[in-house]
Structure formats: C-alpha cells, structure tokens
Amino acid sequence: MPLKLEDKLVIGVSSRALFDLESENEIFEKDGLNAYSEYQLKHEKDILKPGTAFPLVKALQQLNADGRYLTEIIVMSKNSADTSLRIFNSIEHYKLDISRAALVSGKSIAPYLDAFKTDLFLSANEGDVQEAINANIAAGIICDHSNLPINPDDDIPEIRIAFDGDAVIFSDEAERIYQSQGLQAFAEHEQKNAQNPLPEGPFAKLLKTISIIQEKFPEESMPIRTALVTARNAPAHERVVRTLRAWNVRIDEVFFLGGIEKSEVLKAFGANIFFDDQAVHTDSASKMVPSARVPYKN
C-alpha cells in the first residue's frame, strides 16, 4: 500500500540548505556544470559540513521518536542522481532520518512540491523559493550561516520555530499600509479592524499543521515550541491575538517588539529557524540563529 503524506509535516530541503555547499556552488557559478559534477564525484566520500537548515532537520527527527511517524523530510535538489551520492553519504554520516529525494538535474523543483504534499520548502536558491511562494507553498531563502558555526553534535532537546507576523503568518495587507502610508495610518487601520481576523499569509497553513501536531502530545513532553516575533506593539496587538484565536491555533510565545531589535529575543528563545519577510531582520538574526527570508508572492 503506498505511503500517504497528507497527514505528515513534510519538509522539502535543498542540499545547499541542509549542508554547506557554498564553495561547490562557486565552482558551478564560475566554471559550469561539468566542473561541478567532476568535483562532486571526486569528493563524494568527503563529508559535508552542516548548513543553515541542519539544526531544524535534526530537531524534527524527534517527531518520529517512540514509534510515531509525524514528519517526512525530503531532499529536493537540482543535483542529478550521479552527483547526489556525497549528499547521501553525509546524511548517513550524521544519522539523519532522510531516505527520500527529488533530484531534478537542474530543472525547476516547484512542480514537485505539491506532488510531495510539501508544507515547507527551504533552499538557498532565491529563484526556487520564489517559485514555491508563487505556488502557495511556505518557503524560505536560507541565510548565510558563516557567522554562525553549527555543531552537528549539539543536543537539540526541543524543536523551536520562530515566525514574523505580517507577510509571513499573516498576509501583507497591513504591511502595505505601513509602507505606503506610515506608522500612524497602520495603527489606526489595525485598531479599526481589531475584531476582523487578518487574512492568511504564506506560513499560516504551516503554523496550523504544527498546531495540530502539538495536540498529539501532553504538555509536559511537548517536542515543538513556536514563537511569534513581530515589530507590532499595542494597539496593533489586539488584531493578532484575535486572529490566532479565530484560527484556533497555538503560539507558545509572542513578542510584540515595537521596533526593538529581534535578534537578541530570537537568541534567548533558541530558535532552530526564524522566518521573516525583511532582509534587515534576517540579516541581523542570522548572526544569532538560523534564519530564512520569505519573499513576497509575484
């Protein structure tokens, strides 16, 4: 009987998000596909260093502990099967629970995201992420982690995922008002619409799926914790609270920062990944925690 993915949290991750392949990508960009392929074949027994998405992937394995099967992690890569052996050798080395892959040999990954029932796609390729967002799949462009050494042996006792609000969990409706009319107009609009739930953003479905998974665990052994880290503050907070209530979703920690720098809060929270739509936030946050930028839908 075929395996069903509809009831799983499905994470699609590119090889360059999961492992540090920046020098290899430079070979591809500078010298072309043949040089890249030759290098990968020559070094296929060399273990790759962890990439930005590695801590999240390692943490997600806990959802499949104790006989549960709640998540599926799939490598979705523009590599060919022939150049992928180094990736799978590294997966085996780190004992990651990944056995499935979509290897498309340079073609677009976007058509396969829905086929694999993907809830979240992580990649270092901005074009691939943009295509995913345009296809209504939650997706993030993984930030450079060179300032954030990742130790593959670090114990990760709990999955911790942090989200920005507007243009990530919620639509960019309010964000557009702020950008075009300023802070006062934004605050007035949110006060006026405090009773009206915000429209869903690209990560709303992912948050709801995580909330459903959380319901399967007792509070004292919850393996996953979420946080909303937003530049909103009072009086724009009320609409957020009422929206989450209307959606019947769980957010474990909420921070209404009102313009305070997000990175220190994210470090204190211990995020395995942080999603934000603005580079000004992901650039600073990525020095503290693994981060990914969410592009706007075209």
N, C-alpha and C positions, 0 to 999 in steps of 0.2 A: 504494500500500500504506500503511495507517495507521501513524502513528508510534507506537512502543512506548515506554512509560515505565518498564516493570518493571526494566530494567537501568540506570536513571539514578538519581542522587541528586536527588530532586525537593524543591524548597524552595518552599513557599507563603508569600508575604509580603503583608501588608496594605499599602495605600497609606500609612497613617499610621505604619507601622513603617519603610517604605522612605524616606519623606520627612517633613519637619517640617510637619505639618498641624494643629498644636495650636490655633492661632488660628482656623483654619477650623472645627475641631471645636467650639470655644467658640461660634461662630455657630450651629452646628447645635443644640447643647445649649440655648442661650439663646433663639434665635429660630425654630428649627424647620427642617424640610427645605426648604421653598420658599426661605427666605432663604439657606440654604447653597448650594442649586443655583444661585440667581441670582448669588451671589458667585463661585462656581467658573466659571460661564460668562463672567462679566465679566472674570475674571483668567486665563482659560485659556492665554494666551500668556506669563504670568508664570512664570518657572522657580522651582520649589520648592527649598528648601534640603534638604540630606541629613538623613535621620533616623537613628535608632539602628542600624537593620539595614543601612544603606548600606555600611559598610566590609566586612561579611561578604559581601554580594551582589557588590560589586566584586571582592573577593578570589576568590570562587567562579568567576568568569569564567576564571581560569587553568586550571581543569579541562577547559575546552573549547579550549585552545590546541593548536597543532600538529596540527590535524585531528582531535583527539579530541572526543568528544561524551559526556561523563560526567555532566553535571548539567543540570537544567532548572529555571529559576526562573520561577514563575508568580505574577502579581499576583492576589491573591484579596481582593476588596474588596466592601463593601456599597454602593459607588458604583453609579450607573447608567451605562450606556454614554455618555449625554449629558454627564454630569459628569466623565467619566474622561479627557477629552482633555488636560487640564492635566497629569495624571499621565503620560500617554504622551509629551507634549511634553518633560517633564522627563527621562524615561527616555532619549529621543533626544538631549537636550542633553548628558547625562553619558555618552553612548555605552555604556549598559548593555545587555547581551545578554539582553533580555527582550522576547519577542514574543507571549506568550500570557497570557490573563487569564480570570478568572471574576468577572463583575460581576453581583451578585445583587440590586441595588436594595433594600437594607435587609433582605433575608431572611437566614436562617441560612446560614453558609458550611459548617458541619460536614458536611452530606450529600454535599458535593462533594469532600471531602478524600480519601476512599478512591477515588473515581472517577478522580482525577488521580494516584493512587498516591503520595500525599504522604508524604515521610519526615519533614519538619519544617515546622511552621506557626508563623509569627511575627506577632504582632498587638499593638496597644496596647489592644485591647478585651478586658477580662478575661472577659466572658461568652463570646466566641467561642473564646478559648483554653481555657476550662473545658470547653466542648462538645467541643473537639478531644481533650483529655485523656480525657474520658469515652468517646470513640470509639476510644481506644487509639492515638492519633496523638501523636507527640512534638510538644510545643508550648510556647511561652514568651510571657509577657506582657512586652513590651518596656518597659524602664525609661525614665523621663525622662532626656534627654541634655543638658539645658540647661546643666549644669555641665561638659559635655564637648564642646567645639567640634569639629566634624568637617569636615575639609578634603577636598573631593571630588577634589582634585588630588594628594593624598598617594599615593605609590607603595606598593603592598602586595605585597612580593615573595613572601609565603608566607601561606597560609590558616592561622589559628591559632584553635582552638576549645577552650575550657576547660569542664569539667564538674565539678559537685559529685558526690559518690558516692551516699549514701543518699537515697532518694526521687527520684533523678534517673536515674543509670545503673542503680543497684540499686533494689530495692523499698524501701518504707518500714518493712519488718519490724523491722529493728534500730533505726530511728529511733523507732518507737513504744515500744520497750522503754526507750530512753534517756529519752523524755519522761515515761513513766508510772512508771518505777522508779529512774531516776537513772544516773549515770555508772558506778558500781561494778557494778551489775547488767548494764548494757550490755557492759562489758569482760568480765565473766565469761561472759556468753552468747556473745560472739564468740570467746573462747578455746575454749569447749566445742565450738563449731561451726566451728572453723577449717578443718577438712577438707571441710566442706559448702559448695558454691558458693552464693552469695547468689542469691535469686530476681531475675529481671529487673525493672528499673524502666521507666518510660516512654521513656527515651532509650537503652535497651540496643540496640534494633534499629538506631537511627541510628548508634550507635558501631560496630556490626558492619558496616553498609553503608560507613562511612568507611574502616574497616579493609580491606575488600575493594578499595576504590578505591586505597588506598595500595599494595596488592600489585601494581598495574599499573605502578608507577614504580620506577626504580632509586633506591637510597638517596641518591645524590649529586644527584638532581634531583627530590626529593620536594616536591610543591607544597602539601601539607597536613600540619599537625602538631597533635597533640592533647595535652591535659593533664588529669589528674585532680587537683583541688584540694579536699581533704577535711579536715574537722575531726578525723578519726580520727588516732590515733597508735598506737604499739606499746602493748599487744599486739594491738590490734584491726586491725593492718595485714595480718596473715597471711591472713585470710579474703579480703580484697580481692585480694591477689596471686594466690591460688589460684583465685579466681573468674575473673579475667581469663585465667588460664592455661587453665582448663576451657573457657571460651568461645572460646579461640584467637583473641583479638583483640589488637590492638596499641594500647598507650598510650605515647606518646613520652616524656612527663614526668609524674611522680607526686609530689605534695607531701602528706605526712602532717603536718598543721599542729598538731594537738592543741590547738586553740583560739586559735592565733595569727591575727591579722587577715589575711584573704585578699587584700585589695585591692592591697597592695604586691607580693605574689607575682604576681598577675594582670597588674599593670603591667609587671613585669620580663619576664614571659612574652610580653607584647604581644598579648593576646587580642583577636581581632576580635569575639568574643562569648563571654560567660560565662553558664552556666545553673546556677541554684541554686534550691532549694525555699523558702528562708527569706528574707523581706524584709530582715531585719537584715544579711544578707550582700550581697544585690543592691543595696540602697540605698547601702552604702558602696562597693561595687565599681563601681557605675555612675558614680562620680565619677572613676574611673581608666580604665575600659574599657567598651565597650558591653555591657550586661547584660540578662538576661531572667529573670523568676521563673517557676518551674514549679509550677502549683497541684496540690494533691492530687486524686486521682480521687474523684468523688462516688459 
